């Protein structure tokens, strides 16, 4: 249906100040839909159009450009209730798996897992999962965290007993956690182990590499493998053996291969050719653990978000171009 055939609804033209903003964040602004929940619901119900093309929940992470036209068709026929699709969602978060004990969610980049005091007004997985579970008279119990700008799998327990059982697994380091990361350069060897002693700097809120003389030092252990090589970067599979905060981000940089898009753990290399990306290129892709009720091994997987796919497509294109020169 052409744009002029749609019922009237709010519409905006993206200006220079909003260029590069994610579609869901643009819609959530207080001058537009007013909250991330409303923005995600509008996307889920297919009420949103960008440059006259329908945008759904899969395009939540779309980065807008100067001049883009965004329209919300509030009264779109058939959108008053959630459309039945093969992708189930909890307040706009994609549900990877759900049963009586667990809720496994695919977190988009830019969303906190739990509220932070310094960002008390920011929406979080905890808040959105709480709204979803409220209708079942349940509340969420977050099992583990990933960074705000890291995408991928997050597990929420439906009662405190399940949360304790799962956290015990993570403490024993028995779950297998696979991340995908795009880093600068080409690690050698192409498969190996990063082992570091680290300490959390509470004042700066960063992880730091330290030495054995530090009484607070803890071991950080990751196994990596180069999955694909590009002209100036590599796609890595990284398996966490320990789960320190910001672990992959710190270790990648300290071993000479900073994450593309990294803003905190950065290397001062003047010859580094910057690859544009609005966040650290890190995705929690796969998680394997023992189910807390029946004890059998279960595996969950989250597909790459659109921004990560676009990054890889750009890098593959650059690689192909360099071969034809």
Number of C-alpha atoms within 10 A of each C-alpha: 7 7 13 8 7 12 12 14 12 11 15 15 15 18 13 10 9 17 15 16 18 21 22 25 21 25 27 18 13 10 9 15 18 14 18 23 20 17 26 25 21 25 24 27 21 21 23 27 18 19 13 15 14 15 23 17 22 15 19 24 19 20 18 19 17 14 14 15 17 23 23 25 20 18 13 16 10 11 15 12 8 14 12 8 8 6 12 17 20 18 22 25 23 20 18 19 15 15 9 9 15 21 21 20 24 25 28 24 24 19 20 22 23 18 16 12 8 7 9 10 9 16 19 20 26 18 18 19 25 20 17 19 16 12 9 8 8 15 20 24 21 22 19 17 17 22 18 17 19 22 28 25 27 22 26 26 26 22 16 14 13 19 21 15 17 23 15 13 14 19 12 11 15 14 20 16 22 21 22 24 28 29 28 24 19 19 20 9 10 14 15 14 14 17 15 22 16 22 21 18 10 8 6 8 9 15 19 19 16 17 13 12 7 11 9 12 17 18 16 22 19 20 17 23 19 21 15 15 19 20 17 16 22 25 23 23 20 26 21 21 21 21 19 17 17 16 19 26 24 25 24 23 18 17 12 16 21 26 28 25 19 20 13 12 19 18 15 6 8 7 6 11 10 11 15 9 15 17 19 25 24 29 27 25 21 18 20 15 19 16 16 18 11 7 9 9 11 11 14 18 18 21 16 18 20 16 20 22 12 14 17 17 12 14 21 16 13 14 16 13 11 11 8 6 5
